[in-house]
Amino acid sequence: MANKAIFLDRDGVINYDKGYVCKIEDFEFVDRIFEVLKAFQEEGFKLFIVTNQSGIGRGYYTQKDFEILTSWMLDILKKNEIEIEKVYFCPHAPEEKCHCRKPSSGMFEQAFEEFDIDKKNSWMIGDKHTDIKAAINAGIKNTILIGNCWVRDKDAKYIVNDIFDTIRLIKKH
């Protein structure tokens, strides 16, 4: 039986986006994120993070810096009883035109190869149009954009103000 999954962008969804977050001291979890992720797990979803990390390709920080921060983040999540199946990341700068950088679908395709994912019952939660577009390009139609009441995105299935609002949408679906 295929796994239903929730793919989450990192900066702006899991943590506050402060621009090229690469150090533990700069990483701040979004309010109520632990509660939200636990609710998804209780609904039987596998959790994945898909994140563009162009700061690596631009030389702002190293892949090792990213790995240290990611390991710390996963440890904190695990201490809060949250299991992230895998973190997929694109280390390339936009001008490299790689297949993994969102809005391309490479990170999703990698997850599909490694895990038996039920695309029809899976979701993408992001804070940028490229997150939504990448999911759609990968065949995931259930998408939620975290924005504000002024954000308009014709591709997003839903737009919410707060990550906490995603629980209700996903449970009722």
C-alpha positions in Angstrom: 0.0 0.0 0.0 1.4 3.4 -1.0 2.3 6.0 1.6 0.5 9.3 1.8 3.0 12.0 2.3 3.3 15.6 3.3 6.1 17.5 1.6 7.2 20.7 3.5 9.4 23.5 2.5 11.8 24.4 5.3 12.4 28.2 5.4 9.1 29.9 5.9 7.2 26.7 6.8 9.2 24.7 9.4 11.3 27.7 10.6 11.0 31.5 10.1 12.7 32.6 6.9 15.4 35.0 7.9 17.3 34.7 4.7 20.0 32.0 4.2 19.5 30.4 7.6 22.5 28.2 8.1 23.4 28.4 11.8 21.6 26.9 14.8 21.5 30.3 16.5 19.6 31.8 13.5 17.1 28.9 13.3 13.7 29.5 14.9 10.9 27.0 14.6 7.5 28.5 13.4 4.9 28.8 16.2 2.9 25.5 16.8 4.9 23.6 14.1 5.4 20.6 16.5 1.6 20.4 17.1 0.9 20.6 13.3 3.5 17.9 12.4 2.2 15.6 15.1 -1.3 16.0 13.8 -0.2 15.0 10.3 1.6 11.9 11.7 -1.6 11.0 13.6 -3.4 11.1 10.3 -0.9 8.6 8.9 1.2 10.9 6.7 4.9 10.4 6.2 6.7 13.7 6.5 9.4 15.0 4.1 11.3 18.3 3.8 12.1 19.6 0.3 14.2 22.7 0.4 16.2 24.9 -2.0 19.5 25.8 -0.4 21.0 28.2 -3.0 23.2 29.6 -0.2 25.5 26.6 -0.7 25.8 27.2 -4.5 26.4 30.9 -3.9 29.1 30.2 -1.4 27.3 31.8 1.6 27.7 28.6 3.6 28.9 25.1 3.0 27.0 21.8 2.6 28.6 20.8 5.9 27.0 23.9 7.6 23.6 22.8 6.2 24.1 19.2 7.4 25.0 20.3 10.9 21.9 22.5 11.1 19.7 19.8 9.6 21.0 17.2 12.0 20.2 19.6 14.9 16.7 20.3 13.5 15.9 16.6 13.1 17.1 15.9 16.7 14.8 18.6 18.1 11.9 17.3 16.0 12.6 13.7 17.2 12.6 14.9 20.8 9.1 16.3 20.1 8.1 12.9 18.7 8.2 14.0 15.1 9.7 11.7 12.5 10.9 13.3 9.2 11.4 10.4 6.7 14.0 12.4 4.8 15.3 15.9 4.0 15.8 16.5 0.3 17.7 19.6 -0.7 19.0 21.4 -3.7 22.5 23.0 -3.2 22.6 24.7 -6.5 22.4 28.4 -7.4 19.4 29.3 -9.6 21.6 30.0 -12.6 22.9 26.4 -12.6 19.5 25.3 -14.1 19.6 21.9 -12.3 16.7 19.4 -12.2 16.4 19.4 -8.4 15.8 23.1 -7.7 12.2 23.9 -7.2 10.1 24.6 -9.3 11.6 21.5 -11.0 10.4 18.2 -9.6 13.7 16.5 -9.0 13.5 16.3 -5.2 10.0 14.8 -5.4 11.0 12.3 -8.0 13.8 11.2 -5.8 11.3 10.7 -2.9 9.0 8.7 -5.3 11.9 6.4 -6.2 12.9 5.8 -2.6 9.5 5.6 -1.0 6.2 4.2 -2.2 4.3 7.5 -2.4 0.6 7.9 -3.1 0.7 11.1 -5.1 -3.1 11.5 -5.2 -3.4 11.6 -1.4 -0.2 13.5 -0.7 0.3 17.2 -0.1 2.8 20.0 -0.5 3.0 22.9 2.0 5.1 25.8 0.9 5.4 29.6 1.2 6.5 30.4 -2.3 5.0 29.9 -5.8 8.0 27.7 -6.7 7.1 25.2 -3.9 3.6 24.9 -5.3 4.8 24.6 -8.9 7.3 21.9 -8.1 4.6 19.8 -6.5 2.3 20.2 -9.4 5.2 19.4 -11.8 5.7 16.2 -9.8 2.1 15.2 -10.0 1.0 16.3 -6.5 -2.2 18.3 -6.9 -3.0 19.0 -3.2 -1.1 22.1 -2.4 -1.2 24.7 0.3 0.5 28.1 0.2 1.2 29.8 3.4 0.9 33.5 2.8 -1.5 36.2 3.9 -4.9 37.5 2.7 -3.1 39.5 0.0 -1.3 36.6 -1.6 -2.8 35.3 -4.8 -1.5 32.2 -6.5 -3.7 30.6 -9.2 -1.8 27.3 -8.9 -2.2 26.7 -5.1 -5.2 24.6 -4.2 -5.5 26.5 -0.9 -3.9 29.6 0.6 -3.7 30.0 4.4 -2.3 32.6 6.8 -0.8 30.2 9.3 0.6 26.7 9.3 -1.9 25.7 11.9 -4.7 26.3 9.4 -3.4 23.4 7.3 -4.5 20.7 9.8 -8.2 21.4 9.2 -7.8 21.4 5.4 -5.9 18.2 5.3 -8.1 16.4 7.8 -11.3 17.3 5.9 -9.9 16.2 2.6 
